[in-house]
Amino acid sequence: MPSAPSAPHAARKPGPMIAVAAAAAFLATFNETFLNVALAPIMADFGIGVATAQWLATGYMLTAAVFVPVSGFFYRRFPTRALFAGVVGLMLLGSLIGALAPTFPILLGGRLLQAIGTGLLIPIGMNITVAASPREKLGLYMGIMGAMTTIGPSVSILVSGALLEVTTWRTLMWVFAALCAIVLFAGAAVLRTLITLGRPRLDVLSAALIAIGLVGLLYGVSTAFSGALAMAFVSMLVGIAAIVLFALRQLRASDPLLNLSPFANPRFTLGVLMVMATLTIVFAMNIAIPIFLQSAQGQSSLDAALTVAPAILLSAVVAPFAGRAFDRSGIRPLAATGFVLIGAFALLVAWAAGGSSLLLIAALYVPLIAGTALVVGPVQTFALSQLSREQSPHGVTVFGTGFQVAGCVGTAIATGVYGAVTAARASSGIAAADAAVTGFRSVGLLVAIIALAGVVMAFAAVRSAARASAAPVAPAALASADGGAGALAPLIARDVFTLSPEQTVLEALQMFAVRGISGAPIADRNGRLVGFLSDGDVMRYLAAEHSLARGMFTVAASTGGAPGASEDDALSVAMRDLMQLPVMRLGERRVITIPADASMTEAVAALADAHLKKVPVVDGKRMVGIVSRSAINRSAVAAYLEQKLPQLV
């Protein structure tokens, strides 16, 4: 039986909460590569080989990937502050175990505890951001989150490389423990629950299937280049079969572990694929460049880390600006541009590998990483904005899973391609340094191919979004049946009640009540249409943000406007909230419109396909009126009766 829902409140000052969520995302991804540059001293301390030591990286990524899909269950079940503290506390405990570990198995155990925290923390942080962000600033805040998740693995290489110049690998674990403690206390201070909690059940079989599927698939990819092709093939086959069974179970379950309905939206699916492609590139280049510089050019780990540092710093600056650009212009100018920069400069970095200038490689790497910043945050925002409020946590979980999968795949294919090509060239008699250059250039070419696929997906996403927001065009054969262009003109209501972007939602509701309407366009001072607010938008907001919304309105209606004390208090809280809320916060920005010279069939198609009651009519960018479903219905019935009634009589 579901529990009584919690009472979340709108985040009036979302900044501190989003800052903590961003810090958590950075912390989780920072730790994914923090220990990678310390593998050599760890191998020396414990007397183990590289095949054993690499499980500190591979095992970490696999464990994190397994726990991402169940994060949605925990987020919907437990209060946000307690959940956040528990997850970060788990990472802190793993760090302390690792710092004090007397043997390698204990170190690995501590590392896997950290991985559990990472798998849960990234989607929890994204869910907090989506729930707390004002709609008009969602692109900016998701851009910040994208920057944190992208630069985390890169910054960790720089920091760990610098620390290892002066201290031991155990210090890395102590440093990370201190960072965990800081984030834990910050979360305890500012976080609160922003969603209505319930008592969802954890589907253990589904969790087991997705765990087997991800481990099998990612283990197969990571071992495919080691020569064990038969083992890799069997592992991937088992993984794919488990994922298929998992998907079938989710489609049949009444309360699925992971709601797959977001994938029914092609724009969401394209967004997931674009972000995964970008993160695959980031992980591939961030491991290929240090390996190449250290193995082929004899650079130190610190010098290799400093080579990628300028790009890391710039991406942190570019990402929020990319988010603002998305808020203004949408995805159209950003994603394709980002993938073009990635592909072009991946080839240029590969070309520069033939020389000895670290400065040139560093300079060419900057626009490549800037390109990833143009993609990750805006595309995540674009994809999640296609989902309903109920689907958003599941969409975030999908992205979190995709992040871990992309990290494993990017690391595996970069090291695999580099090692295989380098070994093949060296065995043919080419000098080791030249063979390494060829191996690195092969990775650059692979990245460019992935970026080209990203460009194709970006254009497909833009076209799909345009089709979704534009009114369907009627077939020519039908246009003549309703009189063609201009037949709609008599039904256009020219005296339209509009809202201004500066008005509050409460003022809008007052206008709805006085005028007897259910929604109104939002127009700027020049008469240009910038949004549309309906009473349905307001009710959905109240139901999500104020737990008593449904009950208090029901009581108010049934008692003739005289609710009891508790309902009255809840109503007052809700009204004060709406008094401070601008209409653009809840209004739909991507408004479906029809041109002033549209035919009747075009208007009917726009209203029917989008399930709308009314649609604004525009002349260019300027709104000139509105056409309602009821006006068209009355006109159609009147025309039919005028023609057919004499025959019926």
QUIUR-V382372 format. One record per residue. RES is the residue in three letters. SS is DSSP state (helix for helix, strand for strand, loop for the rest). OMEGA is omega in whole degrees, 0 to 359 (999 if undefined). Layout:
# QUIUR-V382372
res:ss:omega
RES:SS:OMEGA
RES:SS:OMEGA
This chain:
# QUIUR-V382372
res:ss:omega
MET:loop:180
PRO:loop:178
SER:loop:173
ALA:loop:184
PRO:loop:175
SER:loop:183
ALA:loop:180
PRO:loop:179
HIS:loop:178
ALA:loop:180
ALA:loop:182
ARG:loop:175
LYS:loop:187
PRO:helix:186
GLY:helix:181
PRO:helix:180
MET:helix:181
ILE:helix:176
ALA:helix:178
VAL:helix:179
ALA:helix:179
ALA:helix:178
ALA:helix:179
ALA:helix:178
ALA:helix:177
PHE:helix:181
LEU:helix:183
ALA:helix:182
THR:helix:175
PHE:helix:185
ASN:helix:183
GLU:helix:181
THR:helix:186
PHE:helix:184
LEU:loop:186
ASN:helix:182
VAL:helix:180
ALA:helix:183
LEU:helix:182
ALA:helix:178
PRO:helix:176
ILE:helix:177
MET:helix:180
ALA:helix:183
ASP:helix:185
PHE:helix:179
GLY:loop:181
ILE:loop:179
GLY:loop:183
VAL:helix:180
ALA:helix:178
THR:helix:184
ALA:helix:184
GLN:loop:177
TRP:helix:173
LEU:helix:177
ALA:helix:183
THR:helix:179
GLY:helix:178
TYR:helix:182
MET:helix:180
LEU:helix:180
THR:helix:178
ALA:helix:181
ALA:helix:181
VAL:helix:186
PHE:helix:178
VAL:helix:184
PRO:loop:181
VAL:loop:182
SER:helix:180
GLY:helix:177
PHE:helix:181
PHE:helix:182
TYR:helix:180
ARG:helix:185
ARG:helix:189
PHE:loop:177
PRO:loop:188
THR:helix:183
ARG:helix:181
ALA:helix:179
LEU:helix:180
PHE:helix:181
ALA:helix:180
GLY:helix:182
VAL:helix:179
VAL:helix:177
GLY:helix:177
LEU:helix:177
MET:helix:177
LEU:helix:179
LEU:helix:178
GLY:helix:179
SER:helix:180
LEU:helix:177
ILE:helix:180
GLY:helix:182
ALA:helix:183
LEU:helix:189
ALA:loop:177
PRO:loop:181
THR:loop:181
PHE:helix:179
PRO:helix:179
ILE:helix:176
LEU:helix:179
LEU:helix:178
GLY:helix:177
GLY:helix:179
ARG:helix:180
LEU:helix:173
LEU:helix:175
GLN:helix:182
ALA:helix:177
ILE:helix:178
GLY:helix:179
THR:helix:181
GLY:helix:179
LEU:helix:191
LEU:helix:183
ILE:helix:179
PRO:helix:177
ILE:helix:177
GLY:helix:179
MET:helix:178
ASN:helix:177
ILE:helix:181
THR:helix:180
VAL:helix:183
ALA:helix:186
ALA:helix:188
SER:loop:167
PRO:loop:185
ARG:helix:184
GLU:helix:179
LYS:helix:182
LEU:helix:179
GLY:helix:179
LEU:helix:184
TYR:helix:176
MET:helix:174
GLY:helix:177
ILE:helix:178
MET:helix:177
GLY:helix:178
ALA:helix:182
MET:helix:181
THR:helix:182
THR:helix:185
ILE:helix:182
GLY:helix:180
PRO:helix:182
SER:helix:179
VAL:helix:182
SER:helix:177
ILE:helix:180
LEU:helix:183
VAL:helix:181
SER:helix:177
GLY:helix:179
ALA:helix:181
LEU:helix:182
LEU:helix:175
GLU:loop:187
VAL:loop:184
THR:loop:183
THR:loop:182
TRP:helix:180
ARG:helix:178
THR:helix:178
LEU:helix:180
MET:helix:177
TRP:helix:179
VAL:helix:180
PHE:helix:177
ALA:helix:178
ALA:helix:178
LEU:helix:178
CYS:helix:181
ALA:helix:180
ILE:helix:181
VAL:helix:180
LEU:helix:180
PHE:helix:177
ALA:helix:178
GLY:helix:179
ALA:helix:183
ALA:helix:191
VAL:helix:186
LEU:loop:170
ARG:loop:184
THR:loop:182
LEU:loop:180
ILE:loop:175
THR:loop:183
LEU:loop:176
GLY:loop:178
ARG:loop:177
PRO:loop:179
ARG:loop:177
LEU:loop:179
ASP:loop:186
VAL:helix:180
LEU:helix:178
SER:helix:178
ALA:helix:179
ALA:helix:181
LEU:helix:182
ILE:helix:177
ALA:helix:178
ILE:helix:182
GLY:helix:182
LEU:helix:179
VAL:helix:180
GLY:helix:182
LEU:helix:184
LEU:helix:176
TYR:helix:177
GLY:helix:178
VAL:helix:183
SER:helix:181
THR:helix:185
ALA:helix:183
PHE:helix:182
SER:helix:181
GLY:loop:180
ALA:loop:185
LEU:helix:180
ALA:helix:178
MET:helix:179
ALA:helix:181
PHE:helix:180
VAL:helix:181
SER:helix:180
MET:helix:179
LEU:helix:177
VAL:helix:180
GLY:helix:180
ILE:helix:179
ALA:helix:180
ALA:helix:179
ILE:helix:177
VAL:helix:178
LEU:helix:177
PHE:helix:181
ALA:helix:179
LEU:helix:179
ARG:helix:180
GLN:helix:181
LEU:helix:182
ARG:helix:185
ALA:loop:177
SER:loop:177
ASP:loop:187
PRO:loop:174
LEU:loop:178
LEU:loop:180
ASN:loop:183
LEU:helix:181
SER:helix:177
PRO:helix:181
PHE:helix:174
ALA:helix:177
ASN:loop:184
PRO:helix:181
ARG:helix:175
PHE:helix:181
THR:helix:177
LEU:helix:179
GLY:helix:178
VAL:helix:181
LEU:helix:180
MET:helix:180
VAL:helix:178
MET:helix:177
ALA:helix:181
THR:helix:180
LEU:helix:174
THR:helix:178
ILE:helix:181
VAL:helix:181
PHE:helix:180
ALA:helix:183
MET:helix:182
ASN:helix:174
ILE:helix:181
ALA:helix:182
ILE:helix:178
PRO:helix:179
ILE:helix:182
PHE:helix:183
LEU:helix:181
GLN:helix:185
SER:helix:185
ALA:loop:183
GLN:loop:175
GLY:loop:179
GLN:loop:177
SER:loop:179
SER:helix:178
LEU:helix:178
ASP:helix:178
ALA:helix:179
ALA:helix:180
LEU:helix:178
THR:helix:181
VAL:helix:185
ALA:helix:181
PRO:helix:179
ALA:helix:179
ILE:helix:182
LEU:helix:181
LEU:helix:182
SER:helix:178
ALA:helix:178
VAL:helix:185
VAL:helix:188
ALA:helix:179
PRO:helix:177
PHE:helix:176
ALA:helix:177
GLY:helix:177
ARG:helix:179
ALA:helix:177
PHE:helix:179
ASP:helix:182
ARG:helix:193
SER:helix:182
GLY:loop:187
ILE:loop:191
ARG:loop:186
PRO:loop:193
LEU:loop:189
ALA:helix:181
ALA:helix:178
THR:helix:179
GLY:helix:180
PHE:helix:177
VAL:helix:177
LEU:helix:180
ILE:helix:183
GLY:helix:183
ALA:helix:185
PHE:helix:170
ALA:helix:177
LEU:helix:180
LEU:helix:176
VAL:helix:178
ALA:helix:177
TRP:helix:182
ALA:helix:181
ALA:loop:179
GLY:loop:178
GLY:loop:183
SER:loop:185
SER:loop:174
LEU:helix:181
LEU:helix:180
LEU:helix:178
ILE:helix:180
ALA:helix:182
ALA:helix:181
LEU:helix:180
TYR:helix:182
VAL:helix:180
PRO:helix:176
LEU:helix:180
ILE:helix:175
ALA:helix:177
GLY:helix:178
THR:helix:178
ALA:helix:178
LEU:helix:184
VAL:helix:195
VAL:helix:182
GLY:helix:180
PRO:helix:182
VAL:helix:175
GLN:helix:179
THR:helix:179
PHE:helix:184
ALA:helix:182
LEU:helix:179
SER:loop:178
GLN:loop:187
LEU:loop:173
SER:loop:178
ARG:helix:180
GLU:helix:182
GLN:helix:187
SER:helix:179
PRO:helix:179
HIS:helix:176
GLY:helix:178
VAL:helix:178
THR:helix:177
VAL:helix:180
PHE:helix:178
GLY:helix:176
THR:helix:179
GLY:helix:179
PHE:helix:181
GLN:helix:178
VAL:helix:180
ALA:helix:179
GLY:helix:178
CYS:helix:183
VAL:helix:180
GLY:helix:179
THR:helix:183
ALA:helix:184
ILE:helix:179
ALA:helix:180
THR:helix:181
GLY:helix:180
VAL:helix:180
TYR:helix:182
GLY:helix:183
ALA:helix:181
VAL:helix:179
THR:helix:180
ALA:helix:180
ALA:helix:180
ARG:helix:180
ALA:helix:180
SER:helix:178
SER:loop:176
GLY:loop:179
ILE:loop:180
ALA:loop:185
ALA:helix:181
ALA:helix:179
ASP:helix:177
ALA:helix:179
ALA:helix:177
VAL:helix:178
THR:helix:178
GLY:helix:180
PHE:helix:179
ARG:helix:176
SER:helix:176
VAL:helix:178
GLY:helix:178
LEU:helix:178
LEU:helix:178
VAL:helix:179
ALA:helix:178
ILE:helix:177
ILE:helix:179
ALA:helix:177
LEU:helix:175
ALA:helix:177
GLY:helix:177
VAL:helix:179
VAL:helix:180
MET:helix:180
ALA:helix:178
PHE:helix:178
ALA:helix:179
ALA:helix:179
VAL:helix:179
ARG:helix:180
SER:helix:179
ALA:helix:179
ALA:helix:179
ARG:helix:182
ALA:helix:184
SER:helix:180
ALA:loop:177
ALA:loop:178
PRO:loop:179
VAL:loop:182
ALA:loop:174
PRO:loop:183
ALA:helix:182
ALA:helix:181
LEU:helix:184
ALA:helix:182
SER:helix:183
ALA:helix:181
ASP:helix:175
GLY:loop:177
GLY:loop:181
ALA:loop:178
GLY:loop:180
ALA:loop:182
LEU:loop:188
ALA:helix:182
PRO:helix:183
LEU:helix:181
ILE:loop:176
ALA:strand:185
ARG:loop:182
ASP:loop:189
VAL:loop:174
PHE:loop:182
THR:loop:175
LEU:strand:173
SER:loop:181
PRO:loop:182
GLU:loop:183
GLN:loop:178
THR:strand:179
VAL:helix:179
LEU:helix:176
GLU:helix:178
ALA:helix:179
LEU:helix:177
GLN:helix:179
MET:helix:178
PHE:helix:183
ALA:helix:182
VAL:helix:184
ARG:helix:181
GLY:loop:181
ILE:loop:183
SER:loop:180
GLY:strand:181
ALA:strand:174
PRO:strand:175
ILE:strand:184
ALA:strand:178
ASP:loop:185
ARG:loop:179
ASN:loop:179
GLY:loop:179
ARG:strand:182
LEU:strand:181
VAL:strand:180
GLY:strand:178
PHE:strand:178
LEU:strand:177
SER:strand:177
ASP:helix:176
GLY:helix:176
ASP:helix:182
VAL:helix:181
MET:helix:178
ARG:helix:179
TYR:helix:181
LEU:helix:180
ALA:helix:182
ALA:helix:188
GLU:helix:180
HIS:loop:191
SER:loop:182
LEU:loop:187
ALA:helix:182
ARG:helix:183
GLY:helix:185
MET:helix:178
PHE:helix:178
THR:helix:180
VAL:helix:180
ALA:helix:181
ALA:helix:185
SER:helix:181
THR:loop:178
GLY:loop:176
GLY:loop:180
ALA:loop:180
PRO:loop:178
GLY:loop:187
ALA:helix:182
SER:helix:179
GLU:helix:179
ASP:helix:177
ASP:helix:180
ALA:helix:179
LEU:helix:179
SER:helix:178
VAL:helix:181
ALA:helix:181
MET:helix:176
ARG:helix:176
ASP:helix:182
LEU:helix:179
MET:helix:182
GLN:helix:189
LEU:loop:177
PRO:strand:185
VAL:helix:181
MET:helix:177
ARG:helix:182
LEU:helix:184
GLY:loop:177
GLU:strand:182
ARG:loop:181
ARG:loop:187
VAL:loop:174
ILE:loop:181
THR:strand:172
ILE:strand:179
PRO:strand:183
ALA:loop:181
ASP:loop:181
ALA:loop:176
SER:loop:178
MET:helix:182
THR:helix:178
GLU:helix:179
ALA:helix:179
VAL:helix:180
ALA:helix:180
ALA:helix:182
LEU:helix:185
ALA:helix:185
ASP:helix:181
ALA:loop:179
HIS:loop:182
LEU:loop:173
LYS:loop:181
LYS:strand:181
VAL:strand:178
PRO:strand:177
VAL:strand:185
VAL:strand:171
ASP:strand:191
GLY:loop:177
LYS:loop:186
ARG:strand:179
MET:strand:182
VAL:strand:181
GLY:strand:182
ILE:strand:177
VAL:strand:182
SER:strand:178
ARG:helix:182
SER:helix:179
ALA:helix:179
ILE:helix:179
ASN:helix:180
ARG:helix:180
SER:helix:182
ALA:helix:180
VAL:helix:180
ALA:helix:180
ALA:helix:180
TYR:helix:182
LEU:helix:179
GLU:helix:183
GLN:helix:191
LYS:helix:185
LEU:helix:178
PRO:helix:180
GLN:helix:180
LEU:helix:179
VAL:loop:999
